[in-house]
């Protein structure tokens, strides 16, 4: 929780980092999704 709060503060202080964070999140989500699809055969 504390770590999350610190990272949130960092993101708020640097708007460019917010975009980067969401890009990384969506990329990870996509990779996980693809892995699940390939494992479901």
DRENGU-208341 format. One record per residue: residue number from 1; residue in one letter; x negated, y negated, z negated of N, C-alpha, C, O in turn. Coordinates in Angstrom, 3 decimals. Example, Ala and Ser with C-alpha at 12.3 -4.5 7.8 and 13.67 -1.06 7.14 Angstrom:
<site pos="1" code="a" n_x="-13.190" n_y="5.690" n_z="-7.800" ca_x="-12.300" ca_y="4.500" ca_z="-7.800" c_x="-13.200" c_y="3.300" c_z="-7.800" o_x="-14.236" o_y="3.319" o_z="-8.465"/>
<site pos="2" code="s" n_x="-12.850" n_y="2.250" n_z="-7.080" ca_x="-13.670" ca_y="1.060" ca_z="-7.140" c_x="-12.900" c_y="-0.030" c_z="-7.870" o_x="-13.409" o_y="-1.138" o_z="-8.039"/>
This chain:
<site pos="1" code="x" n_x="-0.835" n_y="1.200" n_z="0.000" ca_x="0.000" ca_y="0.000" ca_z="0.000" c_x="-0.871" c_y="-1.252" c_z="0.000" o_x="-0.620" o_y="-2.194" o_z="0.753"/>
<site pos="2" code="x" n_x="-1.886" n_y="-1.256" n_z="-0.842" ca_x="-2.791" ca_y="-2.412" ca_z="-0.907" c_x="-3.537" c_y="-2.571" c_z="0.412" o_x="-3.666" o_y="-3.678" o_z="0.934"/>
<site pos="3" code="x" n_x="-4.025" n_y="-1.455" n_z="0.942" ca_x="-4.757" ca_y="-1.489" ca_z="2.212" c_x="-3.859" c_y="-2.011" c_z="3.318" o_x="-4.275" o_y="-2.815" o_z="4.152"/>
<site pos="4" code="x" n_x="-2.607" n_y="-1.534" n_z="3.308" ca_x="-1.643" ca_y="-1.990" ca_z="4.319" c_x="-1.441" c_y="-3.490" c_z="4.209" o_x="-1.372" o_y="-4.188" o_z="5.220"/>
<site pos="5" code="x" n_x="-1.345" n_y="-3.989" n_z="2.978" ca_x="-1.145" ca_y="-5.424" ca_z="2.756" c_x="-2.338" c_y="-6.226" c_z="3.260" o_x="-2.164" o_y="-7.273" o_z="3.884"/>
<site pos="6" code="x" n_x="-3.531" n_y="-5.748" n_z="2.998" ca_x="-4.742" ca_y="-6.440" ca_z="3.454" c_x="-4.788" c_y="-6.477" c_z="4.975" o_x="-5.083" o_y="-7.514" o_z="5.567"/>
<site pos="7" code="x" n_x="-4.496" n_y="-5.347" n_z="5.604" ca_x="-4.519" ca_y="-5.309" ca_z="7.068" c_x="-3.431" c_y="-6.194" c_z="7.651" o_x="-3.613" o_y="-6.794" o_z="8.710"/>
<site pos="8" code="x" n_x="-2.293" n_y="-6.274" n_z="6.958" ca_x="-1.214" ca_y="-7.152" ca_z="7.415" c_x="-1.670" c_y="-8.601" c_z="7.350" o_x="-1.439" o_y="-9.371" o_z="8.283"/>
<site pos="9" code="x" n_x="-2.315" n_y="-8.974" n_z="6.254" ca_x="-2.826" ca_y="-10.343" ca_z="6.119" c_x="-3.824" c_y="-10.653" c_z="7.223" o_x="-3.804" o_y="-11.746" o_z="7.790"/>
<site pos="10" code="x" n_x="-4.684" n_y="-9.714" n_z="7.528" ca_x="-5.669" ca_y="-9.912" ca_z="8.595" c_x="-4.974" c_y="-10.130" c_z="9.931" o_x="-5.358" o_y="-11.004" o_z="10.708"/>
<site pos="11" code="x" n_x="-3.945" n_y="-9.325" n_z="10.188" ca_x="-3.224" ca_y="-9.440" ca_z="11.446" c_x="-2.507" c_y="-10.775" c_z="11.554" o_x="-2.479" o_y="-11.385" o_z="12.623"/>
<site pos="12" code="x" n_x="-1.929" n_y="-11.228" n_z="10.454" ca_x="-1.212" ca_y="-12.502" ca_z="10.468" c_x="-2.190" c_y="-13.647" c_z="10.720" o_x="-1.854" o_y="-14.613" o_z="11.405"/>
<site pos="13" code="x" n_x="-3.389" n_y="-13.541" n_z="10.173" ca_x="-4.373" ca_y="-14.611" ca_z="10.343" c_x="-5.001" c_y="-14.597" c_z="11.734" o_x="-5.594" o_y="-15.588" o_z="12.161"/>
<site pos="14" code="x" n_x="-4.871" n_y="-13.478" n_z="12.437" ca_x="-5.454" ca_y="-13.377" ca_z="13.776" c_x="-4.434" c_y="-12.760" c_z="14.738" o_x="-4.352" o_y="-11.537" o_z="14.846"/>
<site pos="15" code="x" n_x="-3.658" n_y="-13.591" n_z="15.435" ca_x="-2.595" ca_y="-13.085" ca_z="16.311" c_x="-3.079" c_y="-12.123" c_z="17.390" o_x="-2.349" o_y="-11.207" o_z="17.770"/>
<site pos="16" code="x" n_x="-4.287" n_y="-12.314" n_z="17.884" ca_x="-4.807" ca_y="-11.418" ca_z="18.921" c_x="-4.937" c_y="-9.996" c_z="18.390" o_x="-4.748" o_y="-9.023" o_z="19.121"/>
<site pos="17" code="x" n_x="-5.261" n_y="-9.894" n_z="17.114" ca_x="-5.405" ca_y="-8.571" ca_z="16.507" c_x="-4.066" c_y="-7.845" c_z="16.442" o_x="-4.023" o_y="-6.616" o_z="16.495"/>
<site pos="18" code="x" n_x="-2.983" n_y="-8.592" n_z="16.328" ca_x="-1.654" ca_y="-7.974" ca_z="16.275" c_x="-1.394" c_y="-7.221" c_z="17.574" o_x="-0.973" o_y="-6.064" o_z="17.550"/>
<site pos="19" code="x" n_x="-1.642" n_y="-7.872" n_z="18.706" ca_x="-1.447" ca_y="-7.230" ca_z="20.005" c_x="-2.300" c_y="-5.968" c_z="20.100" o_x="-1.839" o_y="-4.917" o_z="20.545"/>
<site pos="20" code="x" n_x="-3.543" n_y="-6.096" n_z="19.677" ca_x="-4.456" ca_y="-4.963" ca_z="19.728" c_x="-3.940" c_y="-3.813" c_z="18.874" o_x="-3.997" o_y="-2.650" o_z="19.274"/>
<site pos="21" code="x" n_x="-3.438" n_y="-4.155" n_z="17.697" ca_x="-2.924" ca_y="-3.143" ca_z="16.779" c_x="-1.766" c_y="-2.375" c_z="17.409" o_x="-1.716" o_y="-1.147" o_z="17.347"/>
<site pos="22" code="x" n_x="-0.841" n_y="-3.109" n_z="18.013" ca_x="0.313" ca_y="-2.453" ca_z="18.618" c_x="-0.091" c_y="-1.634" c_z="19.840" o_x="0.492" o_y="-0.581" o_z="20.102"/>
<site pos="23" code="x" n_x="-1.069" n_y="-2.103" n_z="20.574" ca_x="-1.585" ca_y="-1.331" ca_z="21.713" c_x="-2.149" c_y="0.002" c_z="21.236" o_x="-1.871" o_y="1.053" o_z="21.814"/>
<site pos="24" code="x" n_x="-2.941" n_y="-0.058" n_z="20.176" ca_x="-3.541" ca_y="1.159" ca_z="19.629" c_x="-2.450" c_y="2.099" c_z="19.123" o_x="-2.503" o_y="3.305" o_z="19.363"/>
<site pos="25" code="x" n_x="-1.464" n_y="1.545" n_z="18.422" ca_x="-0.364" ca_y="2.349" ca_z="17.893" c_x="0.392" c_y="3.058" c_z="19.008" o_x="0.654" o_y="4.258" o_z="18.924"/>
<site pos="26" code="x" n_x="0.740" n_y="2.312" n_z="20.049" ca_x="1.506" ca_y="2.900" ca_z="21.149" c_x="0.671" c_y="3.927" c_z="21.917" o_x="1.196" o_y="4.934" o_z="22.392"/>
<site pos="27" code="x" n_x="-0.632" n_y="3.664" n_z="22.034" ca_x="-1.511" ca_y="4.616" ca_z="22.711" c_x="-1.590" c_y="5.918" c_z="21.921" o_x="-1.505" o_y="7.006" o_z="22.490"/>
<site pos="28" code="x" n_x="-1.753" n_y="5.795" n_z="20.607" ca_x="-1.797" ca_y="6.984" ca_z="19.757" c_x="-0.485" c_y="7.748" c_z="19.836" o_x="-0.474" o_y="8.977" o_z="19.913"/>
<site pos="29" code="x" n_x="0.609" n_y="7.020" n_z="19.818" ca_x="1.928" ca_y="7.642" ca_z="19.912" c_x="2.060" c_y="8.413" c_z="21.221" o_x="2.561" o_y="9.537" o_z="21.245"/>
<site pos="30" code="x" n_x="1.609" n_y="7.799" n_z="22.299" ca_x="1.677" ca_y="8.427" ca_z="23.620" c_x="0.841" c_y="9.709" c_z="23.663" o_x="1.288" o_y="10.737" o_z="24.172"/>
<site pos="31" code="x" n_x="-0.376" n_y="9.633" n_z="23.125" ca_x="-1.258" ca_y="10.799" ca_z="23.113" c_x="-0.624" c_y="11.933" c_z="22.308" o_x="-0.642" o_y="13.088" o_z="22.735"/>
<site pos="32" code="x" n_x="-0.066" n_y="11.602" n_z="21.149" ca_x="0.595" ca_y="12.615" ca_z="20.319" c_x="1.766" c_y="13.236" c_z="21.067" o_x="1.973" o_y="14.448" o_z="21.022"/>
<site pos="33" code="x" n_x="2.516" n_y="12.408" n_z="21.743" ca_x="3.665" ca_y="12.883" ca_z="22.507" c_x="3.223" c_y="13.858" c_z="23.597" o_x="3.835" o_y="14.911" o_z="23.779"/>
<site pos="34" code="x" n_x="2.168" n_y="13.509" n_z="24.316" ca_x="1.651" ca_y="14.367" ca_z="25.383" c_x="1.140" c_y="15.699" c_z="24.810" o_x="1.347" o_y="16.759" o_z="25.400"/>
<site pos="35" code="x" n_x="0.479" n_y="15.626" n_z="23.669" ca_x="-0.032" ca_y="16.842" ca_z="23.043" c_x="1.113" c_y="17.767" c_z="22.652" o_x="1.044" o_y="18.977" o_z="22.867"/>
<site pos="36" code="x" n_x="2.154" n_y="17.199" n_z="22.083" ca_x="3.318" ca_y="17.996" ca_z="21.693" c_x="3.954" c_y="18.648" c_z="22.914" o_x="4.356" o_y="19.810" o_z="22.863"/>
<site pos="37" code="x" n_x="4.044" n_y="17.909" n_z="23.999" ca_x="4.627" ca_y="18.455" ca_z="25.226" c_x="3.806" c_y="19.638" c_z="25.733" o_x="4.362" o_y="20.672" o_z="26.104"/>
<site pos="38" code="x" n_x="2.496" n_y="19.485" n_z="25.746" ca_x="1.637" ca_y="20.549" ca_z="26.271" c_x="1.636" c_y="21.770" c_z="25.342" o_x="1.436" o_y="22.897" o_z="25.794"/>
<site pos="39" code="x" n_x="1.860" n_y="21.540" n_z="24.051" ca_x="1.879" ca_y="22.654" ca_z="23.104" c_x="3.206" c_y="23.402" c_z="23.119" o_x="3.279" o_y="24.544" o_z="22.665"/>
<site pos="40" code="x" n_x="4.238" n_y="22.779" n_z="23.629" ca_x="5.573" ca_y="23.384" ca_z="23.579" c_x="5.821" c_y="24.409" c_z="24.683" o_x="6.921" o_y="24.951" o_z="24.786"/>
<site pos="41" code="x" n_x="4.821" n_y="24.675" n_z="25.499" ca_x="5.005" ca_y="25.644" ca_z="26.581" c_x="5.208" c_y="27.053" c_z="26.034" o_x="5.378" o_y="27.997" o_z="26.806"/>
